[in-house]
Amino acid sequence: MLIDIVNPGWAPVFQSNLTEDIPGYLEAPANALAYSWEHFIAGHLGRLGTRDDIALHQQYMADIADASRNAIDNTDLTRYFEKYPDNLWAAFRGGLEEVVANAAAPVIEKYTGVLAAADVFTDSTTFQVLQSIRLDLGHGSWVHP
């Protein structure tokens, strides 16, 4: 059984299947693949999962993480701080929304038609992964953990 990690044939629902531990969530597929098995019970959506489902999920999440790092490194947030010079939270929100959109767009394009609901849930999963990359790993942060 592998519940709330990989949804066979589907993108993870809201925020990486609502996980609180993104680093652990990203490691879970490799841990599962280390064992010898043919099918797993995902707990949702009514079909058994396969090793290929886990490999596809693993690649999808790696693509989100890579796109998030790229977007963090390459999205210019200057215009948000110029637009909201007296409201740093508004500037941060606008900038963060753009970073997430920039990271999610290529993943949505790649996985629409490959994983069901990739066009619906990739934004929220990207937000959660991107925040973990920033806050748990310190990528793109001036203050490192």
N, CA, C and O atoms as a GROMACS GRO file, in nm:
protein
  580
    1MET      N    1   0.085  -0.118   0.000
    1MET     CA    2   0.000   0.000   0.000
    1MET      C    3   0.089   0.124   0.000
    1MET      O    4   0.192   0.129   0.067
    2LEU      N    5   0.046   0.222  -0.076
    2LEU     CA    6   0.118   0.350  -0.082
    2LEU      C    7   0.010   0.458  -0.095
    2LEU      O    8  -0.025   0.500  -0.206
    3ILE      N    9  -0.041   0.501   0.018
    3ILE     CA   10  -0.157   0.590   0.022
    3ILE      C   11  -0.112   0.736   0.018
    3ILE      O   12  -0.017   0.775   0.086
    4ASP      N   13  -0.180   0.815  -0.062
    4ASP     CA   14  -0.162   0.961  -0.070
    4ASP      C   15  -0.022   1.004  -0.114
    4ASP      O   16   0.025   1.112  -0.077
    5ILE      N   17   0.044   0.920  -0.190
    5ILE     CA   18   0.171   0.958  -0.251
    5ILE      C   19   0.151   0.965  -0.402
    5ILE      O   20   0.163   1.072  -0.461
    6VAL      N   21   0.122   0.853  -0.464
    6VAL     CA   22   0.101   0.845  -0.608
    6VAL      C   23  -0.045   0.807  -0.634
    6VAL      O   24  -0.095   0.709  -0.580
    7ASN      N   25  -0.111   0.887  -0.716
    7ASN     CA   26  -0.247   0.855  -0.760
    7ASN      C   27  -0.234   0.802  -0.903
    7ASN      O   28  -0.218   0.882  -0.995
    8PRO      N   29  -0.240   0.671  -0.923
    8PRO     CA   30  -0.213   0.614  -1.054
    8PRO      C   31  -0.293   0.681  -1.166
    8PRO      O   32  -0.416   0.683  -1.164
    9GLY      N   33  -0.221   0.735  -1.263
    9GLY     CA   34  -0.282   0.799  -1.378
    9GLY      C   35  -0.323   0.944  -1.355
    9GLY      O   36  -0.372   1.009  -1.448
   10TRP      N   37  -0.305   0.994  -1.237
   10TRP     CA   38  -0.350   1.128  -1.201
   10TRP      C   39  -0.237   1.211  -1.142
   10TRP      O   40  -0.144   1.158  -1.082
   11ALA      N   41  -0.247   1.341  -1.161
   11ALA     CA   42  -0.158   1.434  -1.090
   11ALA      C   43  -0.200   1.436  -0.943
   11ALA      O   44  -0.316   1.409  -0.911
   12PRO      N   45  -0.107   1.466  -0.854
   12PRO     CA   46  -0.146   1.479  -0.713
   12PRO      C   47  -0.252   1.589  -0.697
   12PRO      O   48  -0.248   1.691  -0.766
   13VAL      N   49  -0.345   1.566  -0.606
   13VAL     CA   50  -0.445   1.669  -0.580
   13VAL      C   51  -0.382   1.782  -0.499
   13VAL      O   52  -0.263   1.776  -0.466
   14PHE      N   53  -0.460   1.881  -0.466
   14PHE     CA   54  -0.412   2.002  -0.399
   14PHE      C   55  -0.284   1.982  -0.320
   14PHE      O   56  -0.275   1.893  -0.235
   15GLN      N   57  -0.187   2.065  -0.349
   15GLN     CA   58  -0.063   2.074  -0.272
   15GLN      C   59   0.001   1.938  -0.243
   15GLN      O   60   0.021   1.901  -0.127
   16SER      N   61   0.031   1.868  -0.347
   16SER     CA   62   0.103   1.740  -0.334
   16SER      C   63   0.027   1.642  -0.246
   16SER      O   64   0.081   1.588  -0.150
   17ASN      N   65  -0.100   1.622  -0.280
   17ASN     CA   66  -0.186   1.532  -0.201
   17ASN      C   67  -0.196   1.575  -0.055
   17ASN      O   68  -0.207   1.492   0.035
   18LEU      N   69  -0.191   1.706  -0.033
   18LEU     CA   70  -0.207   1.767   0.099
   18LEU      C   71  -0.098   1.727   0.198
   18LEU      O   72  -0.121   1.728   0.319
   19THR      N   73   0.018   1.693   0.148
   19THR     CA   74   0.126   1.654   0.239
   19THR      C   75   0.183   1.776   0.311
   19THR      O   76   0.178   1.888   0.260
   20GLU      N   77   0.235   1.753   0.427
   20GLU     CA   78   0.303   1.858   0.502
   20GLU      C   79   0.454   1.844   0.492
   20GLU      O   80   0.528   1.936   0.528
   21ASP      N   81   0.501   1.730   0.442
   21ASP     CA   82   0.644   1.700   0.436
   21ASP      C   83   0.687   1.684   0.291
   21ASP      O   84   0.692   1.572   0.239
   22ILE      N   85   0.717   1.794   0.227
   22ILE     CA   86   0.755   1.788   0.085
   22ILE      C   87   0.885   1.710   0.064
   22ILE      O   88   0.889   1.625  -0.024
   23PRO      N   89   0.991   1.735   0.141
   23PRO     CA   90   1.112   1.654   0.118
   23PRO      C   91   1.084   1.503   0.130
   23PRO      O   92   1.134   1.425   0.049
   24GLY      N   93   1.006   1.463   0.229
   24GLY     CA   94   0.971   1.322   0.244
   24GLY      C   95   0.883   1.272   0.131
   24GLY      O   96   0.898   1.159   0.085
   25TYR      N   97   0.793   1.356   0.086
   25TYR     CA   98   0.704   1.323  -0.025
   25TYR      C   99   0.785   1.299  -0.153
   25TYR      O  100   0.755   1.208  -0.230
   26LEU      N  101   0.886   1.382  -0.175
   26LEU     CA  102   0.970   1.367  -0.294
   26LEU      C  103   1.058   1.242  -0.286
   26LEU      O  104   1.093   1.186  -0.390
   27GLU      N  105   1.092   1.198  -0.167
   27GLU     CA  106   1.175   1.078  -0.148
   27GLU      C  107   1.094   0.949  -0.153
   27GLU      O  108   1.148   0.844  -0.186
   28ALA      N  109   0.965   0.956  -0.122
   28ALA     CA  110   0.882   0.836  -0.108
   28ALA      C  111   0.882   0.747  -0.232
   28ALA      O  112   0.891   0.625  -0.217
   29PRO      N  113   0.871   0.800  -0.354
   29PRO     CA  114   0.870   0.710  -0.471
   29PRO      C  115   0.998   0.626  -0.483
   29PRO      O  116   0.990   0.506  -0.513
   30ALA      N  117   1.112   0.685  -0.461
   30ALA     CA  118   1.237   0.608  -0.468
   30ALA      C  119   1.240   0.500  -0.361
   30ALA      O  120   1.287   0.389  -0.386
   31ASN      N  121   1.190   0.533  -0.243
   31ASN     CA  122   1.183   0.432  -0.136
   31ASN      C  123   1.092   0.317  -0.177
   31ASN      O  124   1.125   0.200  -0.154
   32ALA      N  125   0.977   0.349  -0.236
   32ALA     CA  126   0.884   0.245  -0.279
   32ALA      C  127   0.944   0.158  -0.390
   32ALA      O  128   0.928   0.036  -0.389
   33LEU      N  129   1.014   0.221  -0.483
   33LEU     CA  130   1.072   0.146  -0.594
   33LEU      C  131   1.190   0.057  -0.550
   33LEU      O  132   1.230  -0.032  -0.625
   34ALA      N  133   1.243   0.081  -0.432
   34ALA     CA  134   1.354  -0.001  -0.382
   34ALA      C  135   1.307  -0.142  -0.344
   34ALA      O  136   1.389  -0.233  -0.332
   35TYR      N  137   1.177  -0.158  -0.324
   35TYR     CA  138   1.122  -0.289  -0.290
   35TYR      C  139   1.079  -0.363  -0.417
   35TYR      O  140   1.054  -0.302  -0.521
   36SER      N  141   1.070  -0.495  -0.405
   36SER     CA  142   1.026  -0.578  -0.517
   36SER      C  143   0.874  -0.598  -0.506
   36SER      O  144   0.825  -0.657  -0.409
   37TRP      N  145   0.801  -0.549  -0.604
   37TRP     CA  146   0.654  -0.562  -0.609
   37TRP      C  147   0.609  -0.532  -0.750
   37TRP      O  148   0.684  -0.477  -0.831
   38GLU      N  149   0.486  -0.569  -0.781
   38GLU     CA  150   0.431  -0.544  -0.914
   38GLU      C  151   0.320  -0.440  -0.912
   38GLU      O  152   0.310  -0.360  -1.005
   39HIS      N  153   0.235  -0.441  -0.808
   39HIS     CA  154   0.122  -0.349  -0.800
   39HIS      C  155   0.114  -0.290  -0.660
   39HIS      O  156   0.156  -0.352  -0.563
   40PHE      N  157   0.060  -0.171  -0.651
   40PHE     CA  158   0.037  -0.111  -0.519
   40PHE      C  159  -0.105  -0.056  -0.513
   40PHE      O  160  -0.166  -0.023  -0.615
   41ILE      N  161  -0.154  -0.047  -0.392
   41ILE     CA  162  -0.286   0.011  -0.366
   41ILE      C  163  -0.263   0.156  -0.326
   41ILE      O  164  -0.197   0.184  -0.225
   42ALA      N  165  -0.318   0.247  -0.404
   42ALA     CA  166  -0.297   0.390  -0.379
   42ALA      C  167  -0.400   0.447  -0.283
   42ALA      O  168  -0.377   0.553  -0.224
   43GLY      N  169  -0.511   0.380  -0.267
   43GLY     CA  170  -0.612   0.426  -0.175
   43GLY      C  171  -0.717   0.516  -0.237
   43GLY      O  172  -0.816   0.550  -0.171
   44HIS      N  173  -0.699   0.555  -0.362
   44HIS     CA  174  -0.794   0.643  -0.428
   44HIS      C  175  -0.805   0.606  -0.576
   44HIS      O  176  -0.715   0.543  -0.632
   45LEU      N  177  -0.912   0.644  -0.636
   45LEU     CA  178  -0.932   0.645  -0.780
   45LEU      C  179  -0.951   0.508  -0.844
   45LEU      O  180  -0.961   0.499  -0.966
   46GLY      N  181  -0.957   0.403  -0.766
   46GLY     CA  182  -1.009   0.277  -0.814
   46GLY      C  183  -0.925   0.190  -0.904
   46GLY      O  184  -0.980   0.099  -0.966
   47ARG      N  185  -0.796   0.211  -0.916
   47ARG     CA  186  -0.717   0.115  -0.993
   47ARG      C  187  -0.585   0.090  -0.923
   47ARG      O  188  -0.532   0.177  -0.853
   48LEU      N  189  -0.532  -0.028  -0.942
   48LEU     CA  190  -0.403  -0.061  -0.885
   48LEU      C  191  -0.294   0.018  -0.956
   48LEU      O  192  -0.305   0.047  -1.075
   49GLY      N  193  -0.192   0.054  -0.883
   49GLY     CA  194  -0.079   0.124  -0.941
   49GLY      C  195   0.030   0.027  -0.981
   49GLY      O  196   0.036  -0.087  -0.933
   50THR      N  197   0.118   0.074  -1.069
   50THR     CA  198   0.231  -0.006  -1.116
   50THR      C  199   0.360   0.070  -1.090
   50THR      O  200   0.360   0.186  -1.049
   51ARG      N  201   0.469   0.003  -1.114
   51ARG     CA  202   0.600   0.068  -1.102
   51ARG      C  203   0.610   0.185  -1.200
   51ARG      O  204   0.670   0.288  -1.169
   52ASP      N  205   0.551   0.168  -1.318
   52ASP     CA  206   0.552   0.278  -1.416
   52ASP      C  207   0.476   0.400  -1.366
   52ASP      O  208   0.516   0.513  -1.393
   53ASP      N  209   0.367   0.377  -1.293
   53ASP     CA  210   0.294   0.491  -1.234
   53ASP      C  211   0.383   0.568  -1.137
   53ASP      O  212   0.382   0.691  -1.135
   54ILE      N  213   0.459   0.496  -1.057
   54ILE     CA  214   0.547   0.563  -0.961
   54ILE      C  215   0.659   0.635  -1.034
   54ILE      O  216   0.694   0.747  -0.997
   55ALA      N  217   0.716   0.574  -1.137
   55ALA     CA  218   0.823   0.640  -1.213
   55ALA      C  219   0.771   0.768  -1.280
   55ALA      O  220   0.841   0.869  -1.283
   56LEU      N  221   0.649   0.763  -1.334
   56LEU     CA  222   0.590   0.882  -1.396
   56LEU      C  223   0.566   0.992  -1.292
   56LEU      O  224   0.596   1.108  -1.317
   57HIS      N  225   0.512   0.954  -1.178
   57HIS     CA  226   0.491   1.051  -1.070
   57HIS      C  227   0.625   1.112  -1.026
   57HIS      O  228   0.635   1.233  -1.006
   58GLN      N  229   0.724   1.029  -1.012
   58GLN     CA  230   0.857   1.073  -0.971
   58GLN      C  231   0.913   1.176  -1.071
   58GLN      O  232   0.971   1.276  -1.030
   59GLN      N  233   0.896   1.151  -1.200
   59GLN     CA  234   0.944   1.244  -1.302
   59GLN      C  235   0.863   1.374  -1.299
   59GLN      O  236   0.920   1.482  -1.311
   60TYR      N  237   0.732   1.364  -1.283
   60TYR     CA  238   0.645   1.480  -1.273
   60TYR      C  239   0.690   1.570  -1.158
   60TYR      O  240   0.703   1.692  -1.174
   61MET      N  241   0.713   1.510  -1.042
   61MET     CA  242   0.754   1.589  -0.926
   61MET      C  243   0.895   1.647  -0.946
   61MET      O  244   0.921   1.759  -0.904
   62ALA      N  245   0.985   1.572  -1.009
   62ALA     CA  246   1.119   1.624  -1.038
   62ALA      C  247   1.110   1.741  -1.135
   62ALA      O  248   1.185   1.838  -1.122
   63ASP      N  249   1.021   1.731  -1.232
   63ASP     CA  250   1.002   1.842  -1.326
   63ASP      C  251   0.949   1.966  -1.254
   63ASP      O  252   0.992   2.078  -1.284
   64ILE      N  253   0.858   1.947  -1.161
   64ILE     CA  254   0.808   2.060  -1.083
   64ILE      C  255   0.922   2.122  -1.002
   64ILE      O  256   0.936   2.244  -0.998
   65ALA      N  257   1.002   2.040  -0.937
   65ALA     CA  258   1.113   2.092  -0.856
   65ALA      C  259   1.214   2.166  -0.944
   65ALA      O  260   1.260   2.274  -0.907
   66ASP      N  261   1.249   2.109  -1.057
   66ASP     CA  262   1.344   2.175  -1.149
   66ASP      C  263   1.287   2.307  -1.201
   66ASP      O  264   1.357   2.408  -1.204
   67ALA      N  265   1.160   2.304  -1.243
   67ALA     CA  266   1.097   2.427  -1.294
   67ALA      C  267   1.086   2.532  -1.184
   67ALA      O  268   1.095   2.652  -1.211
   68SER      N  269   1.065   2.488  -1.061
   68SER     CA  270   1.056   2.582  -0.948
   68SER      C  271   1.190   2.651  -0.924
   68SER      O  272   1.196   2.772  -0.906
   69ARG      N  273   1.297   2.573  -0.924
   69ARG     CA  274   1.431   2.633  -0.907
   69ARG      C  275   1.460   2.733  -1.020
   69ARG      O  276   1.512   2.842  -0.996
   70ASN      N  277   1.426   2.693  -1.141
   70ASN     CA  278   1.448   2.780  -1.256
   70ASN      C  279   1.368   2.910  -1.242
   70ASN      O  280   1.420   3.018  -1.267
   71ALA      N  281   1.242   2.898  -1.204
   71ALA     CA  282   1.157   3.016  -1.189
   71ALA      C  283   1.206   3.106  -1.075
   71ALA      O  284   1.204   3.228  -1.087
   72ILE      N  285   1.249   3.046  -0.965
   72ILE     CA  286   1.304   3.125  -0.854
   72ILE      C  287   1.425   3.204  -0.902
   72ILE      O  288   1.440   3.322  -0.869
   73ASP      N  289   1.510   3.139  -0.979
   73ASP     CA  290   1.634   3.202  -1.024
   73ASP      C  291   1.614   3.304  -1.135
   73ASP      O  292   1.695   3.395  -1.151
   74ASN      N  293   1.507   3.291  -1.212
   74ASN     CA  294   1.496   3.371  -1.335
   74ASN      C  295   1.375   3.463  -1.345
   74ASN      O  296   1.358   3.529  -1.447
   75THR      N  297   1.292   3.468  -1.244
   75THR     CA  298   1.177   3.558  -1.248
   75THR      C  299   1.215   3.690  -1.183
   75THR      O  300   1.256   3.692  -1.067
   76ASP      N  301   1.202   3.797  -1.257
   76ASP     CA  302   1.234   3.931  -1.206
   76ASP      C  303   1.113   3.988  -1.134
   76ASP      O  304   1.008   4.011  -1.195
   77LEU      N  305   1.127   4.011  -1.006
   77LEU     CA  306   1.017   4.059  -0.923
   77LEU      C  307   1.018   4.211  -0.905
   77LEU      O  308   0.935   4.265  -0.831
   78THR      N  309   1.110   4.278  -0.969
   78THR     CA  310   1.126   4.423  -0.950
   78THR      C  311   0.996   4.499  -0.969
   78THR      O  312   0.964   4.588  -0.890
   79ARG      N  313   0.921   4.465  -1.073
   79ARG     CA  314   0.800   4.544  -1.102
   79ARG      C  315   0.698   4.538  -0.990
   79ARG      O  316   0.621   4.633  -0.972
   80TYR      N  317   0.695   4.430  -0.914
   80TYR     CA  318   0.600   4.420  -0.803
   80TYR      C  319   0.640   4.513  -0.688
   80TYR      O  320   0.555   4.573  -0.623
   81PHE      N  321   0.769   4.525  -0.665
   81PHE     CA  322   0.815   4.614  -0.559
   81PHE      C  323   0.807   4.760  -0.602
   81PHE      O  324   0.794   4.849  -0.519
   82GLU      N  325   0.815   4.784  -0.732
   82GLU     CA  326   0.792   4.919  -0.783
   82GLU      C  327   0.644   4.955  -0.775
   82GLU      O  328   0.608   5.069  -0.744
   83LYS      N  329   0.558   4.858  -0.804
   83LYS     CA  330   0.414   4.883  -0.802
   83LYS      C  331   0.363   4.903  -0.660
   83LYS      O  332   0.273   4.984  -0.638
   84TYR      N  333   0.419   4.832  -0.564
   84TYR     CA  334   0.375   4.838  -0.425
   84TYR      C  335   0.490   4.878  -0.332
   84TYR      O  336   0.530   4.799  -0.246
   85PRO      N  337   0.545   4.998  -0.348
   85PRO     CA  338   0.662   5.035  -0.267
   85PRO      C  339   0.632   5.043  -0.117
   85PRO      O  340   0.722   5.029  -0.034
   86ASP      N  341   0.505   5.064  -0.082
   86ASP     CA  342   0.471   5.078   0.060
   86ASP      C  343   0.396   4.956   0.114
   86ASP      O  344   0.347   4.958   0.227
   87ASN      N  345   0.387   4.852   0.034
   87ASN     CA  346   0.316   4.733   0.078
   87ASN      C  347   0.395   4.610   0.033
   87ASN      O  348   0.367   4.552  -0.072
   88LEU      N  349   0.493   4.572   0.114
   88LEU     CA  350   0.581   4.460   0.077
   88LEU      C  351   0.506   4.328   0.064
   88LEU      O  352   0.546   4.242  -0.014
   89TRP      N  353   0.398   4.311   0.141
   89TRP     CA  354   0.323   4.187   0.130
   89TRP      C  355   0.253   4.178  -0.005
   89TRP      O  356   0.246   4.070  -0.063
   90ALA      N  357   0.200   4.288  -0.055
   90ALA     CA  358   0.138   4.288  -0.187
   90ALA      C  359   0.242   4.258  -0.294
   90ALA      O  360   0.217   4.181  -0.387
   91ALA      N  361   0.359   4.319  -0.280
   91ALA     CA  362   0.467   4.293  -0.376
   91ALA      C  363   0.508   4.146  -0.371
   91ALA      O  364   0.526   4.082  -0.475
   92PHE      N  365   0.523   4.093  -0.251
   92PHE     CA  366   0.562   3.953  -0.236
   92PHE      C  367   0.457   3.860  -0.296
   92PHE      O  368   0.491   3.764  -0.365
   93ARG      N  369   0.330   3.889  -0.271
   93ARG     CA  370   0.224   3.804  -0.325
   93ARG      C  371   0.226   3.806  -0.478
   93ARG      O  372   0.223   3.700  -0.541
   94GLY      N  373   0.231   3.923  -0.538
   94GLY     CA  374   0.235   3.931  -0.683
   94GLY      C  375   0.354   3.859  -0.741
   94GLY      O  376   0.342   3.785  -0.839
   95GLY      N  377   0.470   3.879  -0.680
   95GLY     CA  378   0.590   3.812  -0.727
   95GLY      C  379   0.583   3.661  -0.711
   95GLY      O  380   0.621   3.586  -0.801
   96LEU      N  381   0.534   3.617  -0.596
   96LEU     CA  382   0.524   3.474  -0.572
   96LEU      C  383   0.426   3.408  -0.669
   96LEU      O  384   0.452   3.299  -0.719
   97GLU      N  385   0.315   3.474  -0.695
   97GLU     CA  386   0.220   3.419  -0.792
   97GLU      C  387   0.283   3.406  -0.930
   97GLU      O  388   0.257   3.309  -1.001
   98GLU      N  389   0.365   3.503  -0.969
   98GLU     CA  390   0.431   3.494  -1.099
   98GLU      C  391   0.535   3.383  -1.101
   98GLU      O  392   0.546   3.311  -1.201
   99VAL      N  393   0.611   3.368  -0.994
   99VAL     CA  394   0.711   3.261  -0.988
   99VAL      C  395   0.642   3.125  -1.000
   99VAL      O  396   0.688   3.038  -1.075
  100VAL      N  397   0.533   3.106  -0.927
  100VAL     CA  398   0.460   2.980  -0.934
  100VAL      C  399   0.406   2.957  -1.075
  100VAL      O  400   0.418   2.847  -1.129
  101ALA      N  401   0.347   3.060  -1.135
  101ALA     CA  402   0.293   3.046  -1.271
  101ALA      C  403   0.403   3.011  -1.370
  101ALA      O  404   0.383   2.926  -1.458
  102ASN      N  405   0.518   3.074  -1.357
  102ASN     CA  406   0.631   3.046  -1.446
  102ASN      C  407   0.682   2.903  -1.428
  102ASN      O  408   0.721   2.838  -1.525
  103ALA      N  409   0.681   2.855  -1.305
  103ALA     CA  410   0.727   2.718  -1.279
  103ALA      C  411   0.625   2.615  -1.326
  103ALA      O  412   0.662   2.512  -1.382
  104ALA      N  413   0.498   2.642  -1.304
  104ALA     CA  414   0.394   2.544  -1.335
  104ALA      C  415   0.368   2.531  -1.486
  104ALA      O  416   0.336   2.422  -1.533
  105ALA      N  417   0.381   2.638  -1.560
  105ALA     CA  418   0.341   2.638  -1.702
  105ALA      C  419   0.405   2.527  -1.784
  105ALA      O  420   0.333   2.455  -1.854
  106PRO      N  421   0.538   2.508  -1.780
  106PRO     CA  422   0.594   2.402  -1.865
  106PRO      C  423   0.556   2.262  -1.818
  106PRO      O  424   0.548   2.169  -1.898
  107VAL      N  425   0.531   2.247  -1.689
  107VAL     CA  426   0.491   2.116  -1.636
  107VAL      C  427   0.348   2.084  -1.679
  107VAL      O  428   0.318   1.972  -1.719
  108ILE      N  429   0.260   2.184  -1.672
  108ILE     CA  430   0.123   2.165  -1.718
  108ILE      C  431   0.123   2.127  -1.865
  108ILE      O  432   0.052   2.034  -1.907
  109GLU      N  433   0.201   2.197  -1.943
  109GLU     CA  434   0.207   2.168  -2.088
  109GLU      C  435   0.256   2.026  -2.113
  109GLU      O  436   0.200   1.955  -2.197
  110LYS      N  437   0.359   1.984  -2.042
  110LYS     CA  438   0.417   1.851  -2.063
  110LYS      C  439   0.324   1.738  -2.020
  110LYS      O  440   0.319   1.634  -2.085
  111TYR      N  441   0.250   1.757  -1.910
  111TYR     CA  442   0.175   1.646  -1.851
  111TYR      C  443   0.025   1.648  -1.879
  111TYR      O  444  -0.044   1.552  -1.845
  112THR      N  445  -0.027   1.755  -1.941
  112THR     CA  446  -0.168   1.753  -1.978
  112THR      C  447  -0.188   1.645  -2.084
  112THR      O  448  -0.119   1.644  -2.187
  113GLY      N  449  -0.280   1.556  -2.060
  113GLY     CA  450  -0.302   1.441  -2.148
  113GLY      C  451  -0.219   1.320  -2.109
  113GLY      O  452  -0.240   1.210  -2.161
  114VAL      N  453  -0.126   1.339  -2.015
  114VAL     CA  454  -0.044   1.228  -1.966
  114VAL      C  455  -0.092   1.187  -1.827
  114VAL      O  456  -0.112   1.069  -1.800
  115LEU      N  457  -0.109   1.286  -1.739
  115LEU     CA  458  -0.165   1.265  -1.606
  115LEU      C  459  -0.296   1.342  -1.597
  115LEU      O  460  -0.299   1.463  -1.620
  116ALA      N  461  -0.402   1.273  -1.564
  116ALA     CA  462  -0.531   1.340  -1.550
  116ALA      C  463  -0.520   1.449  -1.444
  116ALA      O  464  -0.455   1.430  -1.341
  117ALA      N  465  -0.585   1.561  -1.469
  117ALA     CA  466  -0.592   1.676  -1.378
  117ALA      C  467  -0.459   1.751  -1.364
  117ALA      O  468  -0.444   1.832  -1.273
  118ALA      N  469  -0.363   1.723  -1.452
  118ALA     CA  470  -0.239   1.801  -1.447
  118ALA      C  471  -0.268   1.949  -1.470
  118ALA      O  472  -0.201   2.036  -1.415
  119ASP      N  473  -0.369   1.976  -1.551
  119ASP     CA  474  -0.407   2.115  -1.578
  119ASP      C  475  -0.484   2.177  -1.462
  119ASP      O  476  -0.501   2.299  -1.457
  120VAL      N  477  -0.531   2.096  -1.369
  120VAL     CA  478  -0.612   2.144  -1.257
  120VAL      C  479  -0.527   2.162  -1.130
  120VAL      O  480  -0.541   2.263  -1.061
  121PHE      N  481  -0.440   2.067  -1.100
  121PHE     CA  482  -0.372   2.066  -0.971
  121PHE      C  483  -0.224   2.102  -0.972
  121PHE      O  484  -0.165   2.118  -0.865
  122THR      N  485  -0.163   2.116  -1.089
  122THR     CA  486  -0.019   2.143  -1.091
  122THR      C  487   0.016   2.276  -1.025
  122THR      O  488   0.120   2.285  -0.960
  123ASP      N  489  -0.067   2.378  -1.041
  123ASP     CA  490  -0.037   2.508  -0.977
  123ASP      C  491  -0.023   2.495  -0.826
  123ASP      O  492   0.074   2.546  -0.769
  124SER      N  493  -0.116   2.427  -0.761
  124SER     CA  494  -0.110   2.419  -0.615
  124SER      C  495   0.005   2.330  -0.569
  124SER      O  496   0.068   2.357  -0.467
  125THR      N  497   0.031   2.224  -0.643
  125THR     CA  498   0.145   2.139  -0.609
  125THR      C  499   0.276   2.215  -0.629
  125THR      O  500   0.368   2.204  -0.548
  126THR      N  501   0.284   2.291  -0.736
  126THR     CA  502   0.404   2.371  -0.762
  126THR      C  503   0.424   2.473  -0.650
  126THR      O  504   0.537   2.493  -0.604
  127PHE      N  505   0.318   2.537  -0.607
  127PHE     CA  506   0.330   2.632  -0.496
  127PHE      C  507   0.393   2.565  -0.375
  127PHE      O  508   0.486   2.619  -0.315
  128GLN      N  509   0.343   2.448  -0.338
  128GLN     CA  510   0.392   2.380  -0.219
  128GLN      C  511   0.538   2.336  -0.236
  128GLN      O  512   0.619   2.352  -0.144
  129VAL      N  513   0.571   2.281  -0.351
  129VAL     CA  514   0.709   2.236  -0.376
  129VAL      C  515   0.803   2.357  -0.379
  129VAL      O  516   0.911   2.354  -0.320
  130LEU      N  517   0.762   2.462  -0.447
  130LEU     CA  518   0.844   2.583  -0.455
  130LEU      C  519   0.869   2.641  -0.316
  130LEU      O  520   0.981   2.682  -0.286
  131GLN      N  521   0.767   2.645  -0.232
  131GLN     CA  522   0.785   2.696  -0.096
  131GLN      C  523   0.881   2.609  -0.017
  131GLN      O  524   0.962   2.661   0.061
  132SER      N  525   0.875   2.478  -0.035
  132SER     CA  526   0.967   2.390   0.035
  132SER      C  527   1.110   2.411  -0.014
  132SER      O  528   1.204   2.411   0.066
  133ILE      N  529   1.125   2.430  -0.144
  133ILE     CA  530   1.259   2.456  -0.198
  133ILE      C  531   1.315   2.585  -0.139
  133ILE      O  532   1.433   2.593  -0.105
  134ARG      N  533   1.231   2.685  -0.128
  134ARG     CA  534   1.273   2.813  -0.070
  134ARG      C  535   1.300   2.802   0.080
  134ARG      O  536   1.405   2.843   0.129
  135LEU      N  537   1.202   2.746   0.152
  135LEU     CA  538   1.205   2.752   0.298
  135LEU      C  539   1.278   2.635   0.363
  135LEU      O  540   1.352   2.655   0.460
  136ASP      N  541   1.259   2.513   0.312
  136ASP     CA  542   1.327   2.397   0.371
  136ASP      C  543   1.471   2.386   0.323
  136ASP      O  544   1.560   2.346   0.399
  137LEU      N  545   1.495   2.420   0.194
  137LEU     CA  546   1.627   2.403   0.138
  137LEU      C  547   1.705   2.534   0.123
  137LEU      O  548   1.826   2.532   0.101
  138GLY      N  549   1.636   2.647   0.136
  138GLY     CA  550   1.703   2.777   0.128
  138GLY      C  551   1.738   2.822  -0.012
  138GLY      O  552   1.813   2.918  -0.028
  139HIS      N  553   1.685   2.756  -0.114
  139HIS     CA  554   1.717   2.795  -0.252
  139HIS      C  555   1.654   2.930  -0.284
  139HIS      O  556   1.533   2.947  -0.267
  140GLY      N  557   1.734   3.024  -0.330
  140GLY     CA  558   1.683   3.154  -0.365
  140GLY      C  559   1.655   3.244  -0.246
  140GLY      O  560   1.594   3.350  -0.259
  141SER      N  561   1.700   3.202  -0.132
  141SER     CA  562   1.674   3.279  -0.010
  141SER      C  563   1.802   3.348   0.035
  141SER      O  564   1.912   3.295   0.019
  142TRP      N  565   1.785   3.465   0.091
  142TRP     CA  566   1.901   3.534   0.146
  142TRP      C  567   1.936   3.481   0.284
  142TRP      O  568   2.047   3.502   0.333
  143VAL      N  569   1.843   3.412   0.346
  143VAL     CA  570   1.866   3.350   0.477
  143VAL      C  571   1.854   3.202   0.458
  143VAL      O  572   1.746   3.152   0.423
  144HIS      N  573   1.962   3.130   0.480
  144HIS     CA  574   1.962   2.986   0.457
  144HIS      C  575   1.939   2.912   0.587
  144HIS      O  576   1.985   2.956   0.693
  145PRO      N  577   1.866   2.799   0.579
  145PRO     CA  578   1.839   2.722   0.702
  145PRO      C  579   1.966   2.662   0.760
  145PRO      O  580   1.962   2.594   0.863
   0.00000   0.00000   0.00000
